[in-house]
């Protein structure tokens, strides 16, 4: 995770072209989102501006807390400042383990680097591909599941209608915000299904709705 002030500005710091229209329509359809949009009206979705960096950041963040992921990410950027495919592909397993990556995650980021270097993953063609096509390509990589692919779709490809139901923070925050049963008596699968149904009213702007719910969880906007 990267706070906005810790890196140079990129074109991905500007709002996606759909942002204002999406905010206006979501505010009309959903009172909870209307409150969040008013509260955070000066914040927008931002990304690192680099597909590989976004993917590696998402792999780092898999199944660990935001704080733990931020710590590992900070050490990774210190050790490998470019976070480029060539730099990560050439990193030693011991070096990646030393910054806090598990053995498997170290393997995953190296495999991702090799896929970018070989052209097996080529973000230059993503403008011509659908969300599902990009997701299918990304999830063909070891260690890249639907949640990780969704982070890339949201923060790098900036697709407008992504709903990452694999994000437990989103599911639980939605349950809290909308007054659904967010206690342990309600199974996660039930809360996820409730969110899935509720989010139909957000189409075609589910990315924006998701981002504002995330924004309500964090002191600073998260950037992948």
FENMOBEL-V888467 format. One record per residue. NEAR is the number of other ideal C-beta (glycine too) atoms within 10 Angstrom. Layout:
NEAR ; NEAR
This chain:
21 ; 22 ; 13 ; 14 ; 6 ; 11 ; 15 ; 6 ; 10 ; 12 ; 7 ; 18 ; 16 ; 12 ; 16 ; 19 ; 10 ; 17 ; 18 ; 11 ; 12 ; 25 ; 23 ; 13 ; 17 ; 21 ; 17 ; 10 ; 14 ; 19 ; 10 ; 17 ; 22 ; 16 ; 14 ; 22 ; 20 ; 10 ; 12 ; 15 ; 11 ; 5 ; 15 ; 18 ; 25 ; 23 ; 24 ; 21 ; 17 ; 17 ; 22 ; 24 ; 22 ; 26 ; 31 ; 29 ; 30 ; 25 ; 23 ; 25 ; 22 ; 18 ; 11 ; 15 ; 10 ; 13 ; 8 ; 13 ; 20 ; 18 ; 16 ; 20 ; 20 ; 15 ; 15 ; 22 ; 18 ; 9 ; 14 ; 18 ; 9 ; 12 ; 21 ; 17 ; 23 ; 11 ; 14 ; 24 ; 17 ; 12 ; 19 ; 10 ; 12 ; 8 ; 14 ; 23 ; 13 ; 12 ; 19 ; 18 ; 23 ; 14 ; 10 ; 11 ; 21 ; 23 ; 15 ; 23 ; 25 ; 20 ; 17 ; 26 ; 23 ; 15 ; 22 ; 21 ; 15 ; 11 ; 9 ; 13 ; 24 ; 13 ; 19 ; 8 ; 12 ; 19 ; 7 ; 7 ; 15 ; 10 ; 17 ; 10 ; 12 ; 21 ; 21 ; 12 ; 19 ; 25 ; 15 ; 12 ; 20 ; 12 ; 16 ; 24 ; 15 ; 14 ; 18 ; 28 ; 26 ; 23 ; 26 ; 26 ; 23 ; 26 ; 28 ; 24 ; 22 ; 18 ; 21 ; 21 ; 18 ; 21 ; 19 ; 21 ; 17 ; 16 ; 20 ; 14 ; 15 ; 22 ; 23 ; 18 ; 18 ; 22 ; 20 ; 13 ; 17 ; 16 ; 8 ; 17 ; 12 ; 16 ; 8 ; 7 ; 7 ; 14 ; 10 ; 12 ; 9 ; 14 ; 22 ; 19 ; 13 ; 17 ; 22 ; 12 ; 9 ; 15 ; 19 ; 9 ; 13 ; 20 ; 13 ; 12 ; 23 ; 21 ; 27 ; 27 ; 27 ; 25 ; 26 ; 26 ; 22 ; 19 ; 18 ; 15 ; 14 ; 12 ; 5 ; 13 ; 17 ; 23 ; 20 ; 22
